[in-house]
Amino acid sequence: MSSTASALIRLKSAQKSAKGVSLYSRFVNRPAGRYLAAGAYRLGLTPNHVTMISAAFSFAAVAVAALAVPTVAAGLVVWLGLAVGFAFDSADGQLARLRGGGSAAGEWLDHVVDCAKITALHTAVLLTFYRHPGHFGTAADGWLLVPLGFQLVAVVTFFGGLLTEQLKPKAAPGDGGPPSAARAVALLPVDHGVFCLVFLLLGGGSAFRWAYTVLAVAAALFLVAFLTKWFRELSAVRR
């Protein structure tokens, strides 16, 4: 059996819980990351190497979104860069587990890159709205508040979820029962992989603007629900 095939088998049995994970991440991004992790393992790459590969794809896509003329081809490039970067983002953690565990520095690097990616991506949308108002129908300054608001919601969601994970007591493996299919579907609007798909509409002008706005509203509504849930859970924790 090849080292890649062996790595894939080991990775399949070392996946994180699917609880609280959307359908896209569970059935598309994590499996893609598994293959990338196995390939990286065979090449002798470290999780930090994979994190930086993820960053390279993601920030290249951000640069295209911010600076290129918004065409169908540009949207395809942006989506592809973001989707591949997201898959590598899954692969770094899987590679760490395959190698017997990651480091605190590696986890820190992963989170810093994720936060920078989120911030930069919505900034790129703000810039392209500002640079191409005729294409997107964003001549009214109020439209520029949409990416600013989306950025705020995304950063608070990221930080709030990360902090909640650190403050809550660690659950025992297998706690909480099987993953909910309904929850996996409901979480699709706030899955980063689904968000990446909206850039396929970049050449469509107002179609992109409205799709992006709908996702921004969905993210804001989910943030209210998440903050309520997290605060309730942490209220029961004594430190």
Salt bridges, closest charged atoms under 4 A:
ASP89 OD2 - LYS117 NZ 3.93
GLU107 OE2 - HIS111 NE2 3.57
ASP114 OD1 - LYS117 NZ 3.75
GLU233 OE1 - LYS168 NZ 3.27
GLU233 OE2 - LYS229 NZ 2.68
